[in-house]
Amino acid sequence: MPLIKINGLAYEFDTLDDEAKSHLRYLAFIDAELEQMAMRMSVMKISRDQIGQRLDAALLRQSVAASPPELAQKPQPAPSGGA
């Protein structure tokens, strides 16, 4: 028979009354749901960061594309080593 610790005391599950067993089942369900929610939150945070990075890149491309050609910087030749 499985032992369950509640508030520091050990109980045999099969000796508990139906009400106590029901409460334990609810607690097990709630704990499982909380774990699932925590995983979903983690995935959502990662996704949000990824979408934010994509937004930054899109806005940068848009601002570069909207810049007048005369403001575009041409690559400068590397300075020669004869100082």
N, C-alpha and C positions, 0 to 999 in steps of 0.2 A: 504494500500500500504506500503510495507516495506521501511523503511528509511535506507540509507547507509551513513556512515560518511566517507568522504574522505578529508584528510588534514584539519580536524577540522570543515568541513562544512557538513550539512545533506542534502541528496538528496533523493527524492522519485525515487525508481528504475524504475517505469513505465514511468517516465517523461524523462529519459535519452534517448539519441539517440542510434541507433543501434551500432555505433562505440564504445561508452562508455560502453554499455552493453557487447559487445564482449571483451573489455579489462578487464572488471570485471570478466567475465567467465574465461579468461586466468589466471588472478591472482588467482582465486579460485582454478583452476586446479593445478597451480604451487605450491600453498601453501599446497594442499593435497599431492602432490608428494613429497615435501620436508619433510612433516611429516612422510610419509611412508619410505623415505630414512633414516631418523633419527632413526626410529624403527629398520630398517634392520641393520644399523650400530651398534646399541646397541646389537642386537642378535648376530651379527658377532663377536663383542668384547667378549661377554660372551662365545661364542663357541670357540674362539681362546684361551682364558684363560683355558678352560676345556681341549682342545687338548694339550696345553702346559703342563698342569699337568700330563696328561696321558703319554706324551713323557718323562717327568722327571722320572716317575715311571718305564717306560719301560727301560730307560737307567740305572737306579739304579739296576733293576733286571738283566740286561745284565752284568753289571760290577760285581755284586755279583756272578753270575753264572760263569763268566770267571776267578774269583779269584782262585788261587791254594788252594787246601784243607788245606795245612799247614798254610795258612794265615787266615783261618776261625777262628773266635773267638768263643770259647765255653763259655757258660754262667758261670760266676763266682758265687760261693755260697755267700749268704749274710753274711757279717761279724757278728760274734756273739757279743752279747751285753755285754761281760765281759771285759771292758777296765780297 
